[in-house]
Amino acid sequence: MQNARLSLAWLIAGMSLSALGFLLLIGQPFTAKAQEQKQFQYRIVEVLPDTHNMQTKLNEFGASGWELVAVSMGNMTEPRMIFKK
């Protein structure tokens, strides 16, 4: 009985591998597409160092499709937010 189960398992595994090989053989070849070089725009915005002003600028630029990528402190009193699109 155990030999029958083992034989059935090998038969199923063999059929599965054969089907996979057949599909790989007749399937469309994978072609690597060259990726287009993306063009980014950057914008540096100096803001007053208060939370409300910074949040307003973040929402304004975010609504226009800009993404914040860095914050530089410049002269330590006026943060510079760097956006890219």
N, C-alpha and C positions, 0 to 999 in steps of 0.2 A: 504494500500500500504506500509506504514511504517512497519507494523507488518510482512509483507512478506519479506522485506529487512532484518529485524532483525532476522527472522527465518532462512533465507538463510545464514547470517553471522554466526549464531550459528552452523548451519549444517557444514559449511566449517571449522570452528574452531574445531568442534568435529572430523571431518574426518582427519584433519591435526594432531591432538593430537593422534588419534588412529593409524595413519600411523607411527608417530614417536615412539610410544610405541611398535608397532610391529617390527620396525627396531631395536630398542634397545633389544628386546627380542630375536630375531634370529641372531643378529650381533655377531661378534667375541668378546669375552671378552677382555677387556683391560688388558694387563699384564705389570707390571712395570719391566723394565730391570735394572739390577744393572749396574751402570756405572763403567767402568774400571778406576782405579786410574791412573791419568796421571803422567808421569815422566817428570820433567822439568830439564833443565840444566841452570845454571847461569854462567855468565861471567862478571867480573869487569875489566873495561879498564880505565886506567889513560890516559888523553889526555892533550895536551897543551891548555891553555885557549884562543885560538883564534878561531874565527868562522869558518874559512876555514878548519882547522885541525879537529874540531869537526864534521863539515858537512861531511868531507871525511870519518871519522870513522863511522858515522851514516849510510851513504850510503853503505859502505863496509859490515857492519854487517847486515843491513837490506836485502841486496841482498843475504846473506847467510841464511836467515830465522830467524835471531835474532830480538827480539822485545825489544825496550828500555822501561824499567819499572821504573827507578829512576835515578836521578843525585845527587850524593853526592859531597860536596865541599871539603872533606878531610881536608887538611891543609890550605884551603882557597885560594890556588894558583893553584892547579891542580885538575880540576874536575874529578870525577870518574863516568863513565857511567855504569849502571848496566843493563845488557841484560838478557833476558830469551828466551829459545827455547823449 
